[in-house]
């Protein structure tokens, strides 16, 4: 018996105390604090190969009898989304967050020649545009994934935060120095937009994380190279760090898929065929002449009059971009496509030489 | 006064880097990698573990087989970078690690194993690596006579 606030006596129902996951669990902090790797112990650390959890039940919690479905969760097979280092990537993402408001030395931005400022603003417009897709798409897949695979879900949620910051930091850059947003490039209606048409998580990840973000990683690194001031240096360097983490997610997922679901390898090669098409499309401004690649050439060259110098640098960096893509796909376990003539990347590297 | 390059020099930079909590935020933070540096004929290896650079050691060419990535450029370019950091308190726009990487035809960062996931750690932890070398601005450095 217990006394309620109004003084009346009531019966306690302590039945919930008997409905638990494994008890007497004592996770202990490691040298990096109490990470989700540290709490992956006993049954709590076991992600099922296939999940029938459609009720939002946290992995390891006792099931609630007769509970109704709250999620459709088409992603319920482990190899659909899993990767070996998800918990590590998540903790790294948390630890390496930054603020676009206070960690960027905005005071170092100074007036630039009009053509260079306009080019900076064009690039910032493009990046704001593509980062919308990079945030929207993983957010949707989080909601489609069973809670039993919470580690990769956590990484995707961290990615959404990263992309949100990228959207705002490039918008801030466009508005910070006497320019503004330029015309939308339409990149999101091409390959970048098509990422959101993916019907399978691995299809999405191969397009978004491996091909798309791998290309944007190169763009961010170029942004750091051509920065006109310390603020831009920091913006692009920090965005590149985030992007490299997203790329690692995609490559490690492909690697897991390759090892655990070999029957899907041909399907994955088809996704990579499509993803490689995006490497030469207008969505990749390092790929061919677009308003965005023109703007980068102007910034790299130091103005419209030195456009050719800038374009030569872009071509050199494009070669690096393609070589890095090829090595990531090899690392993921799909290197045979570069040996059997299926991939055009080697030809693209030669053309960029 | 520490001679660049030497384990003593890297140790002094480690002491500055590990003691300054500002390097743990602003895009810094957990960093877990083993990075190699080929400077002239010498090879050095730094181990980053969590918030700290936990070890600096001298190695040889074979040591580079095991690092996640290594940075290689001519001795003069290393010296210019370190001198630039000392003069400005941090790398200027032309001497950051990423800029030096992209500005060089063969790049600055590479590996022997060719695994791009491990090579990508150079990009993933770039701010931490930059913080590390920028910390050298507080180390009195001398260079070998040419």
Interface residues (C-beta under 8 A of the other chain):
Chain A: X31 X32 X88 X91 X92 X95 X96 X97 X98 X99 X103 X217 X221 X222 X224 X225 X227 X228 X229 X230 X233 X234 X237 X238 X240 X241 X243 X244 X245 X247 X248 X251 X252 X316 X317 X320 X324 X327 X328 X330 X331
Chain B: X25 X26 X27 X28 X29 X30 X32 X49 X50 X93 X96 X98 X99 X101 X102 X103 X105 X107 X114 X115 X116 X117 X119 X120 X121 X123 X124 X125 X126 X127 X130
